[in-house]
Amino acid sequence: MTFLRTGDLSAPVNVTYDITAESATPGADFIGESGVTRFEAGSDQATVTIGVVNDDRSEATEVFAVSLVSVDSGSISLPRTMRVNILDDENPVLPPVDPPLVSNYDVTLQRIAERLDQPINMEIAPTNPNVAYVAQKGGVIRTVDLRTGADLGVFLDLSREVNEAEDRGLIDIALHPDFLNNPYIYAFYVVDPPELKASELDQNLNRYSHLVRFTADAAQDYLKAVPGSGIVLLGDTGKSLADIAGGGLVNHYDPVYKAEKSSEQTLNPANPVPVVNGFKQDYLKVDAQSHAGGALAFGPDGMLYVSTGDGTSPNYADRRSPHVQSLDSLSGKILRIDPMTGAGLPDNPFHTPDISPDSNKAKVWQFGLRNPFSMGFDDDGRLFISETGWNAYEEINSGLAGANFGWPWYEGGPGGVLIKTSGYKSNAAASVFYSAVENGTVAVTAPYASFGHAEAAPGFANQSITGGSVIYDGARYPAEFAGDYFYTDFSRARIFTVDTDNRQDIKYLTTTDGVLAPVHFMQGPDGWIYFVELGGRQGFDNDGVIGRLLITAKDGDPPPPPPPPPTGDNLLVNGSFEGVDVPQGDTLIFQSVPGWRAIAGGSIELWRSHKKVTPTDGLNSVELDAGAGWDGFQQDVQTTAGAAYDLSFDAMLRPSTYPWTNGIEVLWNGVLVGKVTPEATWREFSLGVIGTGGLDRLTIQEVQKEGGNGRGAMLDDFSLVEQSDFLFG
């Protein structure tokens, strides 16, 4: 048990502690006595060892407590007492078999932004709590207005570099915690090497991953990345197909390749790199279409934690999976690195003075993992990891620095026990590992919680776990959610939480109406839990969603509604179609621009002083008929229920056209609310709409029968403002 101190560390300090036997018996259940431990000068930690007696008797869970009593200098802060539960491996505490899927809560998945292309993660901008960076699996990072759901445009497009086959892709992003001084966004993704042709991208073949740091451009309100700012922090020795096993032309998922070396042991003479005990340094292998890991989280210490998967086949007992047990390999790890340099930290558990901070071993924080897909810290600095299991169980793991979670020799069973893995346990190396565990040479950390694939397994079954970065500490939900980790049974669209102080307290919340559950959760500065839904709800692309969870007890008061949009302000994002570069005197066609997207099958054509058309606001205006098709554009807006809004915009005839080809239709939530015909010069048009209290969709489109000639109206300066209340006397 480790005690921590903060503040002035210059002098030694003695701490008196007391052990209280509650239901546990000293000597029979644990070995330890009250006493004094010492913090040496300069040290912020002191450790007390209390032995737990492992006998063959079947016993109930027994408890003792350790309390800090006094210090000879300074003061004791909270918490000062820890209760220790001794879980008996002969009589594990098991949840009930097949508990009913009955929720005690009313849960609403309130959509904020829709029609996203496989969103997989999001982060809220520290510079503006109304803006989210949304990572899409294919490699695009977009920005979204959380008040209106409007698309603010592309922050960064990595789609040429990203391999998105199967479970691969742009997997996670993170923002530097001191964003104003260090405006960095970090991205973990699987890479298609640069020499591949366009037709060779996104194939199910061996690849590698990179962790890259990009700089957000302050001059563009942090809505765009600085071009060329990417710096590879992890995985930099992966540069080409020649660095990959089989030349990047095979897939170790297939057992026909089971005898081949892994990519982290494949050397490329044209790219000489450091090798330690047979493993390339700074190489992140992905030798199957899954198990890249890729979760990112900043710890309370300001350092960046990165998860990596085993990068081996999930299809059979891959002989390369035991590499996760080597500290010289980066596979199957939690890494802790300096977010500025990517180097390992001097206080990492395996960093010693005789090794380089750039070595793999110096970066390792925890190891023995299969596919740690998501992770997050609680207020006490404990890291919780959602972990893809083997044949029988999914896991949530948590452990101290240096923890070994046991893969591939163990997976976690119910009640915090370890189970020897089928397929792997007959391996010759497995028996050596099991002997080391039994004689105490190797310590394995059992999962915090585990969930059987089979419905007959104890507790709530789970086929495919996903989680997020949040252990809840807000005030938007009932008090019992404090300290809960949100996770899902992804394949069956079920949402749960587990109490991080009581693994037996698991709450079933809801089953979503989508095909799959959310793939990520995060807590916003407003106290709401935000979710990311990959898509597939209706079986077609661009159906991803981000939104917020609304949760209330079924017998309690409803949660407070999300904040309404500000009154008196233009609710439309980018009403004058700026934020993209159009050559002076020319036109360009887009599928989306900040705030707006084209209707299905349409495009957005922007003019910059083309044909001597001068915009009424900003540099650009938009023509409502790009090419020979039926065109239009739309934006989703968060409104207040029952509120009246004034919609206004400027319009004029396209030069050298006739009014009967320039008609404009205005739709509100798909209903036609107005039709106007512009004139030869700019004129303002206005009409009123009523908010529903959700995301209302404004659509501007040409009259369908007039489409097809590529010559429609000119538009500019859109505004949607809530009407003010007036008193007449």
C-alpha positions in Angstrom: 0.0 0.0 0.0 1.5 3.3 -1.1 1.0 6.6 0.7 1.5 9.9 -1.2 2.6 13.4 -0.1 2.5 16.7 -1.8 3.9 20.2 -1.1 7.4 20.7 0.4 9.4 17.4 0.0 12.7 18.8 1.3 12.6 17.2 4.7 11.9 13.6 5.8 8.5 12.9 7.4 7.4 10.0 9.7 3.8 8.9 9.4 1.9 6.7 11.9 -0.6 4.3 10.5 -3.1 2.0 12.1 -4.6 -1.4 10.9 -8.1 -2.2 12.1 -9.3 -5.8 11.7 -12.9 -5.7 10.8 -14.2 -9.0 9.6 -10.7 -10.2 8.7 -8.5 -12.0 11.3 -4.9 -10.9 11.9 -2.5 -13.7 11.2 -5.1 -15.9 9.6 -6.3 -13.6 6.8 -3.6 -11.0 6.7 -0.1 -10.3 8.0 0.6 -6.8 9.2 0.6 -4.5 12.2 0.1 -0.8 13.0 3.4 1.1 12.8 5.4 4.0 11.4 6.6 4.5 7.8 9.0 7.2 6.6 9.1 9.6 3.6 12.7 10.3 2.9 13.8 13.8 1.9 12.8 14.4 -1.7 10.4 11.5 -1.9 6.7 11.8 -2.4 5.9 8.1 -1.7 6.2 5.6 1.1 5.1 2.0 0.9 3.8 -0.4 3.6 3.5 -4.1 2.7 0.6 -6.1 4.2 0.5 -9.7 3.3 -2.7 -11.5 2.4 -2.9 -15.2 3.5 -3.8 -17.5 0.6 -5.2 -20.7 2.1 -7.4 -23.6 0.8 -10.5 -22.7 2.8 -13.7 -21.4 1.3 -14.5 -18.1 3.0 -16.7 -15.1 2.6 -15.2 -11.7 1.7 -13.3 -10.3 4.7 -12.3 -6.7 5.4 -9.6 -4.8 7.2 -8.9 -1.1 7.2 -5.7 1.0 7.1 -5.8 4.5 8.5 -3.3 7.4 8.6 -3.1 8.5 12.3 -0.5 11.3 12.5 2.5 12.9 10.9 5.4 14.6 12.6 5.3 17.5 10.1 2.5 18.8 8.0 -1.1 17.6 7.9 -3.1 14.6 6.7 -5.6 15.2 3.8 -8.5 13.1 2.7 -8.9 10.2 2.2 -7.1 9.0 5.3 -8.6 5.5 5.6 -8.8 2.7 3.0 -10.9 -0.4 3.5 -9.3 -3.6 1.9 -11.6 -6.4 0.8 -10.0 -9.8 0.7 -11.8 -11.8 -2.1 -11.6 -15.5 -1.6 -10.5 -17.5 -4.8 -12.2 -20.6 -3.4 -15.4 -18.8 -2.9 -15.5 -15.8 -5.4 -18.2 -13.2 -5.1 -20.3 -13.7 -8.1 -23.1 -11.6 -9.5 -26.4 -13.2 -10.1 -26.8 -15.3 -13.2 -28.8 -13.7 -16.0 -30.0 -10.6 -14.1 -33.0 -9.0 -15.8 -32.4 -6.2 -18.4 -34.6 -3.8 -16.4 -33.5 -0.2 -16.0 -34.3 2.0 -13.0 -33.7 5.0 -15.2 -35.3 6.9 -18.0 -32.5 7.4 -20.5 -32.6 9.6 -23.6 -29.8 9.7 -26.2 -30.3 13.3 -27.3 -28.8 13.9 -30.7 -26.7 16.9 -31.4 -25.1 16.3 -34.8 -26.0 13.7 -37.3 -24.9 12.4 -40.7 -21.3 12.1 -39.6 -19.1 9.6 -41.3 -18.2 6.9 -38.7 -17.4 9.2 -35.7 -15.3 7.3 -33.2 -14.2 9.9 -30.6 -14.7 13.5 -29.6 -13.1 16.2 -27.4 -14.5 19.5 -26.4 -12.4 22.6 -27.2 -10.9 24.2 -24.1 -11.0 27.5 -25.9 -14.8 27.3 -26.6 -17.1 24.8 -24.7 -19.6 25.0 -27.6 -17.1 23.4 -30.0 -16.2 19.8 -30.3 -13.4 18.1 -32.3 -14.9 14.9 -33.7 -12.6 12.2 -35.0 -14.0 10.1 -37.9 -12.7 6.6 -38.4 -11.7 7.2 -42.0 -9.2 9.9 -40.9 -11.0 13.2 -40.9 -11.2 15.4 -37.8 -14.2 17.8 -38.0 -15.4 20.6 -35.7 -19.0 20.7 -34.6 -21.1 23.4 -32.8 -22.6 21.6 -29.7 -25.4 24.2 -29.4 -26.7 23.8 -33.0 -25.1 20.6 -34.2 -23.8 22.5 -37.2 -20.7 21.3 -39.0 -18.0 23.9 -38.6 -15.7 22.3 -41.2 -12.7 20.1 -41.4 -9.9 20.6 -38.8 -7.6 18.0 -40.4 -7.9 15.5 -43.2 -5.7 12.4 -42.7 -7.7 10.1 -44.9 -4.8 9.5 -47.3 -2.6 8.3 -44.5 -5.1 6.3 -42.5 -5.9 2.6 -43.1 -9.5 2.1 -42.0 -10.0 -1.5 -42.9 -12.2 -3.4 -40.4 -11.5 -2.2 -36.8 -8.6 0.0 -37.9 -8.6 3.7 -38.6 -8.2 7.0 -36.8 -8.9 5.5 -33.4 -8.6 8.3 -30.8 -7.7 12.0 -30.3 -6.7 14.0 -27.3 -6.1 17.7 -26.5 -3.2 19.0 -24.5 -4.5 20.0 -21.0 -2.8 23.3 -21.2 -4.2 24.0 -24.7 -3.9 27.8 -24.7 -0.1 27.6 -24.2 0.3 24.3 -26.0 -2.5 24.1 -28.7 -1.8 20.5 -29.6 -4.2 17.8 -30.7 -2.9 14.2 -30.6 -4.1 11.5 -33.0 -3.5 7.7 -33.0 -4.1 6.0 -36.2 -3.2 2.9 -38.3 -1.1 3.9 -41.3 -1.1 3.1 -45.0 2.5 3.6 -46.1 3.1 6.5 -48.5 4.2 4.4 -51.5 0.8 2.8 -51.9 -1.4 3.7 -54.8 -4.9 4.9 -54.3 -6.3 1.5 -55.4 -4.1 -0.2 -52.7 -5.4 1.8 -49.7 -7.5 0.4 -46.8 -6.6 -3.2 -47.4 -6.7 -6.0 -44.7 -2.9 -6.5 -44.7 -0.3 -6.0 -42.0 0.3 -2.3 -41.2 1.7 -0.1 -38.4 0.4 2.7 -36.3 1.6 6.3 -35.4 0.8 8.7 -32.6 1.1 12.2 -34.1 0.9 15.6 -32.5 -0.6 18.4 -34.6 -0.9 22.2 -33.8 -4.2 24.0 -33.9 -4.0 27.4 -35.6 -4.9 30.2 -33.1 -5.3 32.6 -36.1 -8.3 30.5 -37.2 -9.9 30.2 -33.8 -8.3 26.7 -33.4 -10.7 25.4 -36.0 -7.9 24.4 -38.4 -4.7 22.6 -38.0 -1.5 24.3 -39.0 -0.4 22.8 -42.3 2.7 20.6 -42.0 2.6 20.7 -38.1 2.4 16.9 -37.6 5.2 15.4 -35.5 5.3 11.6 -34.9 5.7 10.9 -31.2 5.3 7.1 -31.2 5.9 4.5 -34.0 8.3 6.6 -36.0 10.4 3.6 -37.2 7.4 2.5 -39.2 8.0 4.3 -42.5 7.3 2.0 -45.5 6.1 -1.4 -46.6 9.6 -2.8 -46.2 9.3 -2.3 -42.4 6.2 -4.6 -42.3 6.3 -8.4 -42.1 5.6 -9.9 -45.5 6.3 -6.5 -47.1 2.8 -5.4 -46.1 1.3 -7.9 -48.5 0.1 -10.5 -46.0 -2.3 -10.6 -43.0 -1.3 -12.5 -39.9 -5.0 -12.9 -39.2 -4.8 -16.0 -41.5 -3.2 -19.0 -39.7 -1.3 -19.8 -42.9 1.2 -17.1 -41.8 1.4 -18.3 -38.2 5.1 -19.2 -38.4 6.3 -15.8 -39.7 8.0 -13.2 -37.6 6.0 -10.3 -36.4 6.5 -6.9 -37.9 8.3 -5.6 -34.8 10.9 -8.3 -35.4 11.2 -7.7 -39.2 14.3 -5.7 -40.1 14.5 -3.4 -43.1 18.2 -2.8 -44.2 17.2 0.4 -45.9 15.8 1.7 -42.5 18.2 0.7 -39.8 16.6 1.1 -36.3 17.7 0.3 -32.8 16.8 -3.3 -31.8 16.7 -4.5 -28.1 16.3 -8.2 -27.4 15.0 -8.8 -30.9 12.4 -6.1 -30.9 12.5 -2.9 -33.0 12.3 0.2 -30.9 9.5 2.8 -31.4 7.5 0.5 -33.7 3.7 -0.1 -33.3 2.7 -3.2 -35.1 -0.8 -4.0 -36.4 -0.4 -7.5 -37.9 -4.1 -8.2 -38.2 -7.1 -6.1 -39.0 -7.9 -5.5 -35.4 -6.2 -5.1 -32.0 -4.3 -1.8 -32.6 -5.4 -0.4 -29.2 -5.0 3.4 -29.6 -6.7 5.0 -26.6 -5.3 8.3 -25.4 -5.7 9.9 -22.0 -3.9 12.7 -20.2 -3.4 11.8 -16.6 -3.7 14.1 -13.6 0.1 14.4 -13.8 -0.1 16.1 -17.2 1.5 13.2 -18.9 0.1 11.3 -22.0 -1.0 7.7 -21.6 -1.3 5.6 -24.7 -2.8 2.1 -25.1 -1.5 -0.4 -27.6 -3.0 -3.7 -28.7 -1.2 -7.0 -29.1 -1.4 -6.5 -32.9 -1.8 -10.2 -33.5 -4.6 -12.4 -34.9 -7.8 -12.7 -32.9 -8.6 -15.8 -35.0 -6.3 -18.4 -33.3 -3.8 -18.7 -30.5 -1.1 -16.6 -32.3 2.4 -17.5 -31.2 3.4 -13.8 -31.4 0.9 -12.7 -28.8 3.3 -13.5 -25.9 5.3 -10.5 -27.1 3.0 -8.4 -24.9 4.9 -9.9 -21.9 8.2 -8.4 -23.1 9.0 -4.9 -21.8 11.1 -4.4 -24.9 8.0 -4.6 -27.2 5.5 -1.8 -27.4 2.6 -4.2 -28.1 -0.1 -4.9 -25.5 0.8 -2.0 -23.2 -0.2 1.2 -21.5 2.6 3.7 -22.3 3.3 6.8 -20.3 5.2 9.5 -22.3 6.2 13.1 -22.3 3.5 14.8 -24.5 6.1 17.1 -25.9 8.8 14.6 -27.0 7.2 11.1 -26.8 10.0 10.0 -24.5 9.5 7.7 -21.5 9.4 9.4 -18.1 12.1 8.9 -15.4 9.6 7.8 -12.8 8.0 5.1 -15.1 8.2 1.7 -13.3 10.7 0.1 -15.7 12.8 3.2 -16.6 16.3 2.8 -15.1 19.3 5.1 -15.5 21.1 2.7 -17.8 18.5 2.8 -20.6 17.5 5.5 -23.0 14.2 7.4 -22.4 13.5 6.7 -26.1 13.6 2.9 -25.5 10.4 0.9 -25.5 11.0 -0.2 -21.9 11.3 3.3 -20.6 7.8 4.1 -21.9 5.9 1.2 -20.3 3.5 1.9 -17.5 1.4 -1.3 -17.6 1.5 -4.5 -19.7 -0.1 -7.8 -20.5 -3.1 -6.5 -22.5 -4.9 -7.8 -25.5 -6.8 -4.8 -27.0 -7.2 -1.9 -24.6 -9.7 0.1 -26.6 -10.6 2.9 -24.3 -9.5 4.3 -20.9 -10.0 7.1 -18.4 -8.8 8.4 -15.1 -10.9 9.0 -11.9 -10.3 11.9 -9.6 -7.9 9.9 -7.5 -5.7 9.2 -10.5 -6.8 5.5 -11.0 -6.8 4.4 -14.6 -9.7 2.2 -15.8 -9.4 0.4 -19.1 -12.0 -1.4 -21.3 -10.3 -4.5 -22.6 -11.3 -6.9 -25.4 -11.4 -10.4 -24.0 -10.6 -13.8 -25.5 -13.1 -16.5 -26.0 -15.2 -16.2 -22.9 -15.0 -12.8 -21.2 -14.7 -9.0 -21.7 -12.9 -7.0 -19.0 -12.5 -3.7 -17.3 -8.9 -3.4 -15.9 -7.4 -1.2 -13.3 -4.0 -1.5 -11.6 -0.9 0.3 -10.2 2.2 1.3 -12.1 3.9 -1.8 -13.4 0.8 -3.9 -13.4 0.8 -7.1 -15.5 -2.7 -8.0 -16.6 -1.7 -11.5 -17.7 -2.5 -11.7 -21.4 -2.1 -14.1 -23.3 -1.8 -16.6 -20.5 -4.9 -15.4 -18.5 -8.2 -13.8 -19.1 -10.4 -12.5 -16.3 -13.3 -14.5 -15.0 -16.2 -13.6 -12.8 -15.6 -12.3 -9.3 -12.1 -11.0 -9.9 -10.5 -14.4 -10.6 -8.1 -15.3 -13.3 -8.7 -18.1 -15.8 -6.1 -19.8 -17.9 -6.7 -19.1 -21.6 -7.9 -21.8 -23.9 -5.6 -22.3 -26.9 -2.7 -20.6 -25.1 -2.5 -22.5 -21.9 -0.9 -25.6 -23.6 2.0 -23.4 -24.9 5.3 -24.5 -23.3 6.0 -20.9 -22.2 2.6 -20.9 -20.5 3.6 -23.5 -18.0 6.7 -21.5 -17.1 4.6 -18.4 -16.6 2.0 -20.2 -14.4 4.8 -21.6 -12.2 6.2 -18.1 -11.8 2.8 -16.9 -10.7 2.3 -19.7 -8.3 5.7 -19.2 -6.6 5.2 -15.4 -6.4 7.9 -14.5 -8.9 5.4 -12.9 -11.2 2.3 -11.0 -10.0 -0.7 -10.8 -12.3 -3.5 -8.2 -11.7 -6.9 -9.6 -12.0 -9.6 -7.6 -13.8 -11.6 -5.0 -11.9 -14.7 -6.5 -13.5 -15.4 -9.1 -16.1 -18.4 -10.0 -18.2 -19.1 -13.4 -19.8 -20.0 -13.7 -23.5 -22.6 -16.4 -22.7 -26.0 -15.4 -21.3 -25.5 -18.2 -18.7 -22.4 -16.6 -17.3 -22.9 -14.7 -14.0 -23.9 -11.1 -14.3 -24.7 -9.1 -17.3 -23.4 -10.7 -20.5 -21.2 -8.7 -22.8 -20.1 -9.7 -26.3 -17.9 -6.7 -27.2 -17.1 -4.1 -24.6 -16.4 -0.4 -25.4 -16.1 2.3 -22.9 -14.8 5.9 -22.8 -12.7 8.4 -21.0 -15.1 9.3 -18.2 -15.5 8.3 -14.6 -18.4 10.5 -13.8 -18.0 13.4 -11.3 -20.7 15.8 -12.5 -24.0 16.9 -11.0 -26.4 16.3 -14.0 -27.5 12.8 -13.0 -28.8 11.1 -9.9 -26.2 11.0 -7.1 -25.6 7.2 -7.4 -23.7 7.8 -10.7 -20.8 9.6 -9.0 -17.7 7.6 -9.6 -19.3 5.4 -12.3 -17.5 4.2 -15.4 -19.7 4.2 -18.5 -19.4 1.2 -20.9 -21.4 -0.7 -23.4 -22.1 -4.1 -24.9 -21.4 -2.7 -28.3 -22.7 -5.5 -30.4 -26.1 -5.6 -28.6 -26.5 -1.8 -28.2 -26.7 -1.9 -24.4 -25.3 0.8 -22.1 -24.1 0.1 -18.5 -22.1 1.7 -15.7 -20.0 0.2 -13.0 -19.1 1.9 -9.7 -15.3 2.3 -9.5 -15.4 1.8 -5.8 -17.7 -1.3 -5.8 -17.4 -3.7 -8.7 -20.6 -5.4 -7.7 -22.6 -2.2 -8.4 -23.4 -2.5 -12.1 -26.3 -0.5 -13.5 -28.1 -1.4 -16.8 -29.2 1.9 -18.3 -30.8 1.2 -21.7 -30.7 -0.5 -25.0 -30.4 2.0 -27.8 -32.5 2.0 -31.0 -29.4 1.7 -33.1 -27.8 -1.4 -34.5 -24.8 -0.8 -32.3 -24.2 0.9 -29.0 -22.1 4.2 -28.7 -18.5 3.6 -29.2 -17.3 6.3 -26.8 -18.3 8.4 -23.8 -16.8 11.6 -22.4 -17.8 14.2 -19.8 -18.2 17.8 -20.9 -17.3 20.8 -18.8 -21.1 21.3 -18.4 -21.4 18.0 -16.6 -23.2 16.1 -19.3 -22.0 12.8 -20.6 -21.5 13.0 -24.4 -21.7 9.9 -26.6 -20.3 9.0 -30.0 -22.3 6.6 -32.2 -20.3 5.1 -35.0 -23.3 4.6 -37.3 -25.1 1.8 -39.0 -28.4 2.7 -37.5 -30.1 2.6 -40.9 -27.6 0.5 -42.7 -25.9 3.2 -44.8 -22.9 5.5 -44.6 -22.8 9.0 -43.0 -25.2 7.9 -40.3 -23.0 8.6 -37.3 -24.2 10.7 -34.4 -22.8 12.6 -31.4 -25.1 13.6 -28.6 -25.6 13.8 -24.9 -27.1 11.4 -22.4 -30.1 12.5 -20.4 -30.6 10.3 -17.3 -33.2 10.5 -14.5 -34.5 8.0 -12.0 -37.9 6.7 -13.0 -39.4 8.0 -9.7 -37.4 11.2 -9.7 -37.5 14.6 -11.2 -36.4 14.9 -14.8 -32.9 16.2 -15.4 -32.4 19.9 -16.2 -32.6 20.4 -20.0 -29.5 21.3 -22.0 -28.8 25.0 -22.1 -31.0 26.8 -24.7 -29.3 28.7 -27.5 -28.5 32.4 -26.7 -31.2 34.8 -27.7 -30.5 37.8 -29.8 -27.6 36.0 -31.5 -27.5 34.6 -35.0 -27.9 30.8 -34.4 -26.7 30.0 -37.9 -23.0 29.1 -38.1 -21.2 30.9 -40.9 -24.2 32.7 -42.4 -22.0 34.3 -45.1 -20.2 31.1 -46.2 -16.7 32.1 -45.2 -13.9 29.9 -44.0 -12.9 28.4 -47.3 -10.5 29.8 -49.9 -12.0 30.7 -53.3 -9.7 32.4 -55.9 -10.6 36.0 -56.5 -13.0 36.3 -59.5 -13.6 32.5 -59.6 -15.9 29.8 -58.2 -15.4 26.5 -56.3 -17.7 23.6 -55.6 -17.9 21.9 -52.2 -19.9 19.2 -50.5 -19.7 21.0 -47.2 -18.3 24.3 -45.8 -18.2 25.4 -42.2 -21.7 25.3 -40.8 -23.4 24.0 -44.0 -23.7 20.8 -46.0 -25.1 20.0 -49.4 -28.5 18.2 -49.7 -28.3 14.6 -50.9 -27.0 14.6 -54.5 -26.3 18.3 -54.5 -23.3 20.6 -54.1 -22.5 24.1 -52.8 -21.0 26.5 -55.3 -19.2 29.5 -53.8 -18.4 32.7 -55.7 -15.7 35.3 -54.9 -16.5 38.4 -57.0 -17.2 36.2 -60.0 -19.1 37.9 -62.8 -18.8 41.1 -60.8 -21.2 39.8 -58.1 -20.2 41.6 -54.9 -21.3 39.7 -51.7 -23.4 41.6 -49.1 -21.3 40.2 -46.2 -17.8 38.8 -46.2 -15.9 37.6 -49.2 -18.1 34.8 -50.6 -21.6 34.3 -51.9 -23.3 31.1 -52.8 -25.1 30.1 -56.1 -28.1 27.8 -55.7 -27.5 25.5 -58.7 -24.0 24.1 -58.9 -23.7 22.2 -62.2 -26.6 20.5 -63.9 -28.5 19.1 -60.9 -31.0 19.9 -58.2 -29.1 21.7 -55.4 -29.5 23.0 -51.9 -27.8 23.2 -48.6 -28.9 22.8 -44.9 -27.9 23.3 -41.3 -29.2 21.9 -38.1 -30.0 24.4 -35.3 -30.7 23.9 -31.6 -33.8 25.9 -30.7 -36.1 26.5 -27.7 -39.4 24.8 -27.7 -42.2 27.2 -28.9 -39.9 30.1 -29.5 -40.4 32.3 -32.6 -37.4 33.0 -34.9 -36.8 35.5 -37.7 -35.0 34.0 -40.6 -33.5 36.5 -43.1 -31.1 36.2 -46.0 -30.1 38.3 -49.1 -30.8 37.0 -52.6 -30.4 38.2 -56.2 -30.7 36.8 -59.7 -27.6 35.1 -61.1 -26.3 37.4 -63.8 -27.7 36.8 -67.3 -30.5 34.5 -66.1 -34.3 34.8 -65.8 -36.5 34.7 -62.7 -38.2 31.5 -63.7 -34.9 29.6 -63.2 -34.0 31.2 -59.9 -36.8 30.2 -57.5 -35.8 29.5 -53.9 -37.6 27.2 -51.4 -37.2 27.4 -47.6 -37.9 24.3 -45.6 -38.1 23.9 -41.8 -37.8 20.3 -40.7 -38.6 19.2 -44.2 -41.8 21.3 -44.4 -42.0 24.1 -47.0 -42.4 27.4 -45.2 -41.6 29.9 -47.9 -40.8 30.3 -51.6 -39.2 33.5 -53.0 -38.1 34.8 -56.4 -35.1 37.2 -56.3 -34.6 40.3 -58.4 -31.8 41.6 -60.5 -30.1 43.3 -57.4 -29.6 42.2 -53.9 -32.7 42.2 -51.7 -33.3 41.0 -48.1 -36.0 38.3 -47.6 -37.4 37.3 -44.2 -39.9 34.9 -42.7 -40.7 33.3 -39.4 -40.3 29.8 -38.0 -41.1 28.1 -34.6 -38.5 26.1 -32.6 -39.3 22.6 -31.4 -36.7 22.5 -28.6 -34.5 20.0 -30.4 -32.3 20.2 -33.5 -34.4 21.9 -36.2 -33.2 21.6 -39.8 -33.1 24.6 -42.1 -32.9 23.7 -45.8 -32.5 26.1 -48.7 -33.0 24.5 -52.1 -33.9 25.5 -55.6 -37.3 24.6 -57.1 -36.9 21.0 -58.3 -38.4 21.5 -61.7 -36.1 24.5 -62.3 -32.9 22.4 -61.6 -30.7 21.0 -64.3 -29.5 24.2 -66.0 -26.7 25.1 -63.5 -28.0 28.7 -63.2 -29.7 29.5 -60.0 -30.1 32.4 -57.5 -27.3 34.1 -55.6 -27.5 34.1 -51.8 -25.7 35.6 -48.8 -25.8 36.7 -45.2 -28.2 34.2 -43.6 -29.4 35.0 -40.1 -31.7 33.2 -37.6 -32.5 35.2 -34.5 -35.0 34.5 -31.7 -37.7 37.2 -31.7 -37.7 39.6 -28.7 -40.7 40.1 -26.5 -42.2 43.6 -26.6 -44.6 45.3 -24.2 -47.1 47.8 -25.9 -48.7 50.6 -23.9 
